Every structure is written in structure tokens, then in C-alpha cells.
């Protein structure tokens, strides 16, 4: 339906979008002439075409709140049911009961004190906090209404705003994100044959060295202008190499393996890579590794369901283990501040784990149950992460709600799969410099870009035609290197601006 702006001096122009900034005193549908008054928050404007998706996201949040409230009510009801038979007990009835019944009554009623000290006190505090939050939300809504009314009256009386708009008019194109289109194209002449399965690939920070885990061996390649020249073959692992991660400062790298070990590699004076440390603490295959920027922390996940935290203190030692998962751990991801870690597992559970600087330990602060487990997830920033359920046509975005610091699902992003089967490994990556998510799903590699307005678009979908796909994106986003079970080649894809 065609809508027209009702501002007196905007010449009945067509409405093109809606301001969604709750702090803006002019929050309302806008036309081209309205744009200057939103100049400080253009990223908070959404077009009419995207309005339905924005509304759906907010409805989903309300539904999540409703589900949380219902879950809370069910838990409280289950507790009350344990005491319902004790409400009408009095001293007259006691002699008529047996000793075992009296014993059960006393034990039940004795729990009330614990209940009051823990649950009721916390519950009352939470109610007061919720009341205050709701009060602030309603007051802000009333303030917005009053400000909007005042503004409309001012516009009716004066044409000063029209003169300001003529001087500062902003083209509609400015609210579109300035993200250059791109495509990754295979450098066919640089592909090399690799018969053994290549589960892990890594590229160093300046794109000069490429590593490939080929069965139990690690092939070290000189990597120049997309061309590979093998320099070394490392054979210290006793089983398939599952993970490879370069450090950013020292240029050392870390490998994990099906032999349950982690190896830290360094380059010697002759420019050969040698085993510096071998870490043993898991009881099954290593599946995922995360490194911090200071290079003094390694976090590892395994098929043994555990997450180990290795600290560099006079050598590398496992300082802590988290065992809240009950099945394979598939991927870990650290946030930008490196004080939160997320994990996904075959137990259909995601963990949010937080580091306490005071206590110097990692603690599980949230457990997120999902309908379909997934192999891949990654932080986008400190308050957002993306999770890919296995073989689903949607990726899910989770965002942290400031009121309770909990992550909830807020958005679905369309992706491709083209398969009923999917292989784990090939960790999901997010490249902040290009706002780009690289996520393998089924037989596809999805390249998803986050726009300035917070929306996501699948910029390129690479159909491999086989579910055995493994690889990595370079730190600068220039190269995507993969191995797949169909071609049995290591392929180099270079990014080209369109």
C-alpha cells in the first residue's frame, strides 16, 4: 500500500522506510525529506521491504520471553506440587498418622526454610528488578509519544525545518551499506592432487605458509600468489590430523589429532618446523582448538565430551576442564574480548562459558538447548554469535539481552545445504574486516555478509557436490582454500571484486 508523509512541508512524499531507533524523538515512518533529522543514526533506519523481517524478529523475542516465563512457571508449579499435601496438616491429625508418614511430613516441611532462603528471596529480588525494567520501558514509550506530538506541532507552525532539509538533504543511497560485491573463483592452475583425506587447513597471517593435515601427516607449503610448493612433511602425530591453528604473533602453530594429543610447533634456525611441546590430557580425538591473542592459552574440545584449558606457565599445563557436555564437542569460539567462550555438541546443547578475572576460572553461565545439534558456530562480536544446525536451511543468530546477560535466538538466516549428510570439522569463521561468515553446510559453503543495518545476505554459495569438505579462509579474506572428497584436490579460491 502506498503511504505518504504527513509532515506539512514534505509535499506529500512517499514513505520509504521506518526509524527503529527507540531513542530518536522523531521515531516514525519517514520520506526522503525526513532523512536529515535521522543523520546521526542512519543504521537505525529500515526500508519498507525489510520491515516485515524486522517485525518478525521482535515477535520472536516476545515469544522467547513468553517461553521463558512459561518455563519458570512450570518449574515453580512442580515445586509447589511437592508441598500441596502438606498445606492442611495440623496437630490434631498427627496422632492418626504412622511414624513414617510423620517423618516424611517433617522432612518435607524442613525444606521450606531452604526454599525461603534461596528461591523466594531471589524470586522477590527478580520481581522488583523486572518491575523497574518494565516501568522504564513504559516511561520511555510515553516520552517518545510526547516528543513526537510536540515535534508535529512545531512543524505545523514553521517552515524552518524545510530550509534546513534543503541545505542538508541526504541521498537515500547513504543508508545502504557500502560493502563491495565479491566472488571467490577457483585458480584451477594452482590446484594440487591430494588423495589422502585432508581434514584441516591453515594459512599464516601474511599468506606465506599453508598447512594441510593429510591423514596423520602435516604438509607444509610455501604459499606465494596462490601457488603451493611443498617444503616439509611432519609426521609426529600417530593418527589423523583434525585441527590446525596458526598463532598470530610468533608464527608458531598448533595441531590436534585423532591420537588425542595437541602439538605446538616452532621453526628452528634452519627454517624447519619442529615439535616444541606435546600436550596430552584428552581421552579421545581432538576436534576443535581456540587460541587467545597473547598466545598463553589454548582451549581444546574433544570427542571425549570435555573442554580443556591449557595455560602457558613454565610450560603448558591443563589448568581446568569443563565436562558439562555429554557427547562429542564439535566447535569452540572465543569472543573479541576473549572473556566468553561458546561451544556446540552432539548432545544438542550449546554452552556459554565466561572467564572470571578475579577467580581466574571459566564458568558455564548459560546452557542453550537446540532442536537440532550442529557442527559449527562463531562469535560475530561480544554480543552476537551464529549457529548452524546440521543440514538445516537456516542459520540462527543469537544475541545477548542486556537485562539478564543471556543469549537468545533472534534471527534466521537462509543458507544452502543440498545434502542429508554433513561432515564435521572445517570450523565456521567470521572475518570482521569484511563482515563475512564462512560456513560449510552439507555439500555447500555459504559466504554470508552482515550488512550495516544488521541484516544478513548470502553473497555466494559454493556447491561442491560432496559432503566431505574441509578448509579455511585467510585472515585477510583474500583466499579460500578447500579440500573435498569429490575432486580430492586442494583448491585455491581467490576473492575478486565484482
C-alpha positions as CSV (number, residue, x, y, z in Angstrom):
1,X,0.0,0.0,0.0
2,X,1.3,3.4,-1.0
3,X,1.8,5.7,2.1
4,X,2.5,9.4,2.0
5,X,4.4,11.6,4.6
6,X,2.0,13.7,6.7
7,X,4.6,16.4,7.6
8,X,3.3,19.8,6.4
9,X,6.3,20.8,4.4
10,X,7.3,17.5,2.8
11,X,5.0,17.8,-0.2
12,X,3.1,14.6,0.4
13,X,6.2,12.5,-0.5
14,X,6.1,8.7,-0.5
15,X,7.1,6.9,2.7
16,X,10.2,4.8,2.1
17,X,11.0,3.4,5.5
18,X,10.7,3.4,9.3
19,X,13.0,4.7,12.0
20,X,13.6,1.9,14.5
21,X,15.8,3.9,17.0
22,X,13.9,3.9,20.3
23,X,15.9,6.9,21.4
24,X,15.0,9.1,18.5
25,X,12.4,11.8,19.3
26,X,11.3,11.7,15.6
27,X,10.7,7.9,15.5
28,X,8.1,7.3,12.8
29,X,7.8,6.4,9.1
30,X,10.0,8.6,7.0
31,X,10.2,10.0,3.5
32,X,13.3,11.4,1.7
33,X,12.8,14.8,3.2
34,X,12.8,13.3,6.7
35,X,16.3,11.8,6.3
36,X,18.4,14.7,7.7
37,X,16.8,14.5,11.2
38,X,18.0,10.9,11.3
39,X,21.5,11.7,10.1
40,X,23.2,10.5,13.4
41,X,21.7,7.0,13.3
42,X,21.2,6.0,9.6
43,X,22.0,2.4,10.6
44,X,18.7,2.6,12.6
45,X,16.6,3.1,9.6
46,X,15.0,0.2,7.8
47,X,13.3,0.2,4.4
48,X,9.7,-0.9,4.0
49,X,10.9,-4.0,2.1
50,X,12.8,-5.2,5.3
51,X,10.2,-4.1,7.8
52,X,8.4,-7.4,7.8
53,X,11.7,-9.2,8.8
54,X,12.3,-6.6,11.5
55,X,8.9,-7.1,12.9
56,X,9.2,-10.9,12.8
57,X,12.5,-10.6,14.8
58,X,10.8,-8.6,17.5
59,X,7.8,-11.0,17.6
60,X,10.3,-13.9,18.0
61,X,11.9,-12.1,21.0
62,X,8.4,-11.7,22.6
63,X,7.7,-15.4,22.0
64,X,11.1,-16.3,23.6
65,X,10.2,-14.2,26.7
66,X,6.8,-15.9,26.9
67,X,8.5,-19.3,26.7
68,X,11.0,-18.4,29.4
69,X,8.1,-17.2,31.6
70,X,6.1,-20.4,31.0
71,X,9.2,-22.5,31.8
72,X,9.7,-20.6,35.0
73,X,6.0,-21.1,36.0
74,X,6.3,-24.8,35.3
75,X,9.3,-25.2,37.5
76,X,7.6,-23.3,40.4
77,X,4.4,-25.3,39.9
78,X,6.4,-28.6,40.1
79,X,8.0,-27.4,43.4
80,X,4.6,-26.3,44.8
81,X,3.1,-29.7,44.0
82,X,5.6,-31.3,46.3
83,X,4.1,-29.3,49.2
84,X,0.5,-29.4,48.3
85,X,-0.4,-32.3,50.5
86,X,1.2,-30.5,53.5
87,X,-1.0,-27.4,53.4
88,X,-3.7,-28.7,55.7
89,X,-1.7,-30.7,58.2
90,X,-2.3,-29.8,61.8
91,X,-1.5,-31.2,65.2
92,X,-4.9,-32.9,65.5
93,X,-4.1,-35.1,62.5
94,X,-0.6,-36.1,63.5
95,X,-1.6,-38.9,66.1
96,X,-3.6,-40.6,63.4
97,X,-0.6,-40.9,61.1
98,X,2.1,-43.5,61.2
99,X,5.7,-42.7,62.1
100,X,6.9,-43.0,58.6
101,X,4.3,-40.5,57.4
102,X,5.1,-38.1,60.1
103,X,8.8,-38.4,59.2
104,X,8.1,-37.6,55.6
105,X,6.0,-34.6,56.6
106,X,8.7,-33.2,58.8
107,X,11.4,-33.7,56.1
108,X,9.2,-32.0,53.6
109,X,8.4,-29.0,55.7
110,X,12.0,-28.7,56.8
111,X,12.8,-27.9,53.1
112,X,10.6,-24.8,53.3
113,X,13.3,-22.9,55.2
114,X,15.9,-23.7,52.4
115,X,13.3,-22.7,49.9
116,X,12.7,-19.4,51.6
117,X,16.4,-18.6,51.9
118,X,17.2,-19.4,48.3
119,X,14.4,-19.4,45.9
120,X,11.9,-16.9,47.5
121,X,14.4,-14.3,48.3
122,X,15.9,-14.4,44.8
123,X,12.4,-14.5,43.3
124,X,11.4,-11.3,45.2
125,X,14.5,-9.5,44.1
126,X,14.0,-10.6,40.5
127,X,10.3,-9.4,40.6
128,X,11.5,-5.9,41.8
129,X,14.1,-5.7,39.0
130,X,11.6,-6.8,36.4
131,X,9.1,-4.2,37.7
132,X,11.7,-1.5,37.4
133,X,12.7,-2.5,33.9
134,X,9.1,-2.6,32.7
135,X,8.5,0.8,34.3
136,X,11.4,2.3,32.4
137,X,10.3,0.8,29.1
138,X,6.8,2.2,29.5
139,X,8.1,5.6,30.6
140,X,10.3,5.7,27.5
141,X,7.4,4.8,25.3
142,X,5.3,7.6,26.8
143,X,8.2,10.1,26.4
144,X,8.5,9.1,22.7
145,X,4.8,9.8,22.3
146,X,5.0,13.2,23.9
147,X,8.1,14.2,21.9
148,X,6.6,13.1,18.7
149,X,3.4,15.1,19.4
150,X,5.5,18.2,20.2
151,X,7.5,17.9,17.1
152,X,4.4,17.6,14.9
153,X,3.0,20.8,16.3
154,X,6.3,22.6,15.7
155,X,6.4,21.6,12.1
156,X,2.8,22.8,11.5
157,X,3.7,26.3,12.7
158,X,7.0,26.8,10.9
159,X,8.9,26.1,7.7
160,X,12.4,26.5,9.3
161,X,12.9,22.7,9.2
162,X,12.2,22.8,5.4
163,X,15.1,25.3,4.9
164,X,17.4,23.0,6.9
165,X,16.4,20.0,4.9
166,X,17.1,21.8,1.6
167,X,20.6,22.6,2.9
168,X,21.4,19.1,4.3
169,X,19.4,16.7,2.1
170,X,20.8,13.3,2.2
171,X,20.5,10.9,-0.7
172,X,18.7,7.6,0.0
173,X,21.7,5.6,-1.1
174,X,23.6,6.7,2.0
175,X,21.6,4.4,4.2
176,X,22.7,1.4,2.1
177,X,25.8,-0.4,3.4
178,X,29.0,0.3,1.5
179,X,30.0,-3.3,1.1
180,X,31.7,-4.1,-2.2
181,X,30.3,-7.2,-4.1
182,X,32.8,-10.0,-4.5
183,X,33.1,-13.6,-5.6
184,X,35.6,-16.4,-4.9
185,X,36.9,-18.0,-8.1
186,X,39.0,-21.2,-8.3
187,X,42.5,-20.8,-9.5
188,X,42.4,-24.1,-11.4
189,X,46.1,-24.0,-12.5
190,X,47.1,-23.9,-8.8
191,X,45.1,-26.9,-7.6
192,X,47.1,-29.9,-6.4
193,X,46.1,-33.5,-6.1
194,X,45.7,-34.9,-2.6
195,X,44.5,-38.5,-2.4
196,X,44.5,-38.8,1.4
197,X,41.7,-37.0,3.3
198,X,42.7,-33.5,4.3
199,X,40.7,-32.7,7.4
200,X,42.4,-29.4,8.4
201,X,43.9,-26.5,6.5
202,X,45.5,-23.3,7.9
203,X,47.2,-20.2,6.5
204,X,49.6,-17.9,8.4
205,X,49.0,-14.2,9.0
206,X,50.8,-12.9,5.9
207,X,49.7,-15.7,3.5
208,X,53.2,-17.1,3.0
209,X,52.8,-20.5,4.6
210,X,49.9,-23.0,4.2
211,X,49.5,-26.1,6.3
212,X,47.4,-29.2,5.3
213,X,46.6,-32.1,7.6
214,X,46.8,-35.1,5.2
215,X,45.8,-38.2,7.1
216,X,48.3,-38.3,10.0
217,X,50.8,-36.1,8.3
218,X,51.1,-32.3,8.1
219,X,52.3,-30.9,4.8
220,X,54.0,-27.5,4.9
221,X,53.7,-25.5,1.7
222,X,55.3,-22.3,0.6
223,X,52.3,-20.1,-0.5
224,X,53.0,-17.3,-2.9
225,X,50.4,-15.6,-5.1
226,X,48.1,-18.6,-4.7
227,X,50.8,-21.2,-5.7
228,X,51.8,-24.1,-3.5
229,X,55.2,-25.6,-3.2
230,X,55.7,-28.3,-0.6
231,X,58.6,-27.6,1.9
232,X,58.3,-30.2,4.6
233,X,56.3,-33.2,5.8
234,X,55.7,-33.5,9.6
235,X,55.0,-37.0,10.9
236,X,54.9,-36.6,14.8
237,X,51.1,-37.4,15.1
238,X,50.1,-41.1,15.2
239,X,46.6,-40.6,13.8
240,X,44.7,-38.3,11.5
241,X,45.3,-34.5,12.0
242,X,42.0,-32.9,12.8
243,X,42.8,-29.2,13.6
244,X,45.5,-26.7,12.6
245,X,45.8,-23.1,14.0
246,X,48.5,-20.6,13.4
247,X,49.5,-18.2,16.3
248,X,49.3,-14.5,15.3
249,X,52.5,-13.1,17.0
250,X,55.1,-15.8,17.0
251,X,54.0,-17.6,13.8
252,X,54.1,-20.9,15.7
253,X,51.2,-23.2,15.0
254,X,49.2,-25.8,16.9
255,X,47.8,-29.1,15.7
256,X,45.2,-31.5,17.2
257,X,44.8,-35.1,16.2
258,X,42.9,-38.4,16.5
259,X,45.8,-39.6,18.6
260,X,44.3,-37.5,21.4
261,X,47.3,-35.2,21.5
262,X,48.0,-31.5,20.8
263,X,51.4,-30.4,19.4
264,X,52.8,-26.9,19.5
265,X,55.2,-26.4,16.6
266,X,58.0,-23.9,16.2
267,X,60.5,-23.1,13.4
268,X,64.2,-23.8,14.2
269,X,67.3,-21.9,13.0
270,X,67.3,-23.9,9.7
271,X,63.7,-22.8,9.0
272,X,62.3,-26.3,9.7
273,X,59.3,-26.9,11.8
274,X,59.9,-29.0,14.9
275,X,57.7,-30.2,17.8
276,X,58.1,-27.9,20.7
277,X,55.5,-29.3,23.1
278,X,53.1,-32.2,23.0
279,X,50.1,-31.9,25.3
280,X,48.1,-34.9,26.4
281,X,45.0,-34.7,28.5
282,X,42.1,-35.8,26.4
283,X,40.8,-39.4,26.2
284,X,39.5,-39.2,22.6
285,X,40.1,-37.4,19.3
286,X,40.7,-33.7,19.4
287,X,38.1,-31.9,17.3
288,X,38.5,-28.1,17.8
289,X,41.1,-25.7,19.2
290,X,40.9,-21.9,20.0
291,X,44.0,-19.7,20.8
292,X,44.0,-16.4,22.5
293,X,45.9,-13.3,21.1
294,X,48.5,-13.4,23.9
295,X,49.4,-16.9,22.9
296,X,49.3,-18.1,26.5
297,X,46.0,-20.0,26.3
298,X,44.9,-23.0,24.3
299,X,41.3,-24.2,24.6
300,X,40.6,-27.7,23.2
301,X,37.4,-29.7,22.6
302,X,37.2,-33.4,22.0
303,X,35.1,-36.4,21.3
304,X,35.5,-37.2,25.0
305,X,32.9,-34.5,25.7
306,X,35.3,-32.3,27.6
307,X,36.8,-28.8,27.1
308,X,40.3,-28.3,28.4
309,X,42.0,-25.0,29.2
310,X,45.8,-25.1,28.7
311,X,47.8,-22.3,30.3
312,X,51.4,-21.4,29.5
313,X,53.1,-21.3,32.9
314,X,56.6,-22.6,32.8
315,X,55.4,-25.0,30.1
316,X,51.9,-25.8,29.0
317,X,49.6,-27.3,31.7
318,X,45.9,-28.2,31.7
319,X,44.6,-25.8,34.4
320,X,40.9,-26.6,34.0
321,X,38.4,-29.0,32.4
322,X,34.7,-28.4,31.8
323,X,32.6,-31.6,31.5
324,X,29.1,-30.1,31.1
325,X,28.6,-31.7,27.6
326,X,27.6,-35.3,27.4
327,X,28.6,-36.0,23.8
328,X,31.1,-35.0,21.2
329,X,32.3,-31.4,21.3
330,X,32.4,-30.0,17.7
331,X,33.4,-26.4,17.8
332,X,34.6,-23.6,20.1
333,X,34.6,-19.9,19.5
334,X,36.1,-17.0,21.6
335,X,34.5,-13.5,21.6
336,X,36.5,-10.4,20.8
337,X,37.3,-9.6,24.5
338,X,38.3,-13.2,25.0
339,X,36.2,-13.4,28.2
340,X,33.5,-15.6,26.8
341,X,33.6,-19.0,25.0
342,X,30.8,-20.8,23.2
343,X,30.7,-24.5,22.3
344,X,28.4,-26.8,20.4
345,X,28.0,-30.6,20.8
346,X,26.2,-33.7,19.6
347,X,24.2,-33.5,22.8
348,X,22.1,-30.7,21.2
349,X,23.5,-28.2,23.8
350,X,25.4,-25.0,23.4
351,X,27.4,-23.7,26.4
352,X,28.2,-20.1,27.1
353,X,31.3,-20.0,29.3
354,X,32.7,-16.9,31.0
355,X,36.1,-16.1,32.4
356,X,36.3,-14.5,35.9
357,X,39.4,-12.3,36.1
358,X,39.0,-12.3,39.9
359,X,38.9,-16.1,40.4
360,X,40.8,-16.9,37.2
361,X,38.5,-19.7,36.2
362,X,36.0,-20.4,33.4
363,X,32.4,-20.9,34.4
364,X,29.4,-22.1,32.5
365,X,26.8,-19.3,32.7
366,X,24.2,-20.5,30.2
367,X,23.1,-23.7,28.6
368,X,21.1,-23.4,25.3
369,X,19.1,-26.4,24.2
370,X,18.6,-26.7,20.5
371,X,16.2,-28.9,18.5
372,X,18.9,-30.0,16.0
373,X,22.6,-30.2,17.0
374,X,25.2,-28.6,14.8
375,X,28.9,-28.8,14.0
376,X,29.6,-25.0,13.6
377,X,29.2,-21.7,15.5
378,X,31.2,-18.5,15.8
379,X,31.1,-15.2,17.6
380,X,30.4,-12.2,15.4
381,X,31.1,-9.7,18.3
382,X,30.8,-9.7,22.0
383,X,27.0,-9.8,21.9
384,X,26.2,-11.9,18.9
385,X,27.0,-15.4,17.6
386,X,25.8,-17.5,14.7
387,X,25.0,-21.2,14.9
388,X,24.5,-23.6,12.0
389,X,22.2,-26.6,12.8
390,X,23.3,-29.7,10.8
391,X,21.9,-29.7,7.3
392,X,19.2,-27.1,8.0
393,X,18.3,-24.4,5.5
394,X,18.6,-21.8,8.2
395,X,21.5,-20.4,10.3
396,X,20.4,-19.0,13.7
397,X,21.6,-15.7,15.2
398,X,21.8,-15.4,19.0
399,X,22.1,-12.1,20.7
400,X,22.8,-11.2,24.3
401,X,19.9,-9.4,26.1
402,X,21.3,-6.6,28.4
403,X,18.7,-7.1,31.1
404,X,19.8,-10.6,32.1
405,X,23.0,-11.1,30.0
406,X,21.5,-14.2,28.4
407,X,21.8,-15.1,24.7
408,X,18.5,-15.8,22.9
409,X,17.7,-16.7,19.3
410,X,16.7,-13.6,17.4
411,X,17.1,-14.2,13.7
412,X,17.1,-16.9,11.0
413,X,19.4,-16.6,8.0
414,X,18.7,-18.5,4.8
415,X,21.5,-20.9,3.8
416,X,22.1,-23.8,1.4
417,X,22.7,-27.4,2.2
418,X,21.9,-29.8,-0.8
419,X,22.6,-32.9,1.3
420,X,21.1,-35.1,4.0
421,X,24.6,-35.8,5.3
422,X,27.3,-33.4,6.6
423,X,30.8,-33.9,8.0
424,X,32.1,-32.1,11.0
425,X,35.4,-30.2,11.2
426,X,36.0,-27.2,8.8
427,X,35.2,-24.7,11.6
428,X,32.9,-21.8,10.9
429,X,34.8,-18.4,10.6
430,X,33.8,-14.8,10.9
431,X,36.0,-12.2,9.3
432,X,35.3,-8.8,10.9
433,X,37.1,-6.7,8.3
434,X,34.7,-7.9,5.6
435,X,31.7,-8.7,7.9
436,X,31.8,-12.2,6.4
437,X,30.7,-15.6,7.8
438,X,32.2,-18.7,6.1
439,X,30.1,-21.7,7.0
440,X,30.1,-25.2,5.4
441,X,26.7,-26.9,5.4
442,X,26.1,-30.3,3.7
443,X,27.6,-30.1,0.2
444,X,27.8,-26.3,0.3
445,X,30.0,-23.5,1.5
446,X,27.9,-20.4,2.4
447,X,29.5,-17.0,2.3
448,X,27.2,-14.7,4.3
449,X,27.8,-11.0,4.7
450,X,26.5,-8.9,7.6
451,X,25.2,-5.5,6.4
452,X,25.5,-2.2,8.2
453,X,21.8,-2.3,9.2
454,X,22.3,-5.7,10.9
455,X,20.7,-7.8,8.2
456,X,22.5,-10.7,6.6
457,X,22.7,-11.7,2.9
458,X,24.1,-14.9,1.4
459,X,26.6,-13.3,-1.0
460,X,27.9,-16.5,-2.6
461,X,27.0,-20.2,-2.3
462,X,29.6,-22.7,-3.5
463,X,28.2,-26.1,-4.3
464,X,30.9,-28.7,-4.0
465,X,28.8,-31.8,-4.7
466,X,30.2,-33.8,-1.8
467,X,29.7,-33.6,1.9
468,X,33.4,-34.2,2.7
469,X,34.6,-30.6,2.5
470,X,37.3,-29.1,4.7
471,X,39.1,-25.8,4.5
472,X,39.9,-22.3,5.8
473,X,39.6,-18.6,4.9
474,X,42.8,-16.5,5.1
475,X,42.9,-13.7,7.7
476,X,42.7,-11.0,5.1
477,X,39.8,-12.7,3.3
478,X,41.8,-13.0,0.0
479,X,42.0,-16.8,-0.2
480,X,39.6,-19.6,0.5
481,X,41.4,-23.0,0.5
482,X,39.5,-26.2,0.5
483,X,39.8,-30.0,0.0
484,X,36.8,-32.1,-0.9
485,X,36.2,-35.8,-1.3
486,X,34.9,-35.4,-4.9
487,X,37.9,-33.9,-6.6
488,X,40.5,-35.0,-4.0
489,X,42.3,-31.8,-4.6
490,X,43.5,-28.9,-2.5
491,X,41.9,-25.9,-4.3
492,X,42.7,-22.3,-4.1
493,X,39.9,-19.7,-4.5
494,X,40.8,-16.1,-4.8
495,X,38.5,-13.2,-3.9
496,X,37.6,-10.9,-6.8
497,X,35.7,-7.6,-6.5
498,X,32.8,-7.5,-8.9
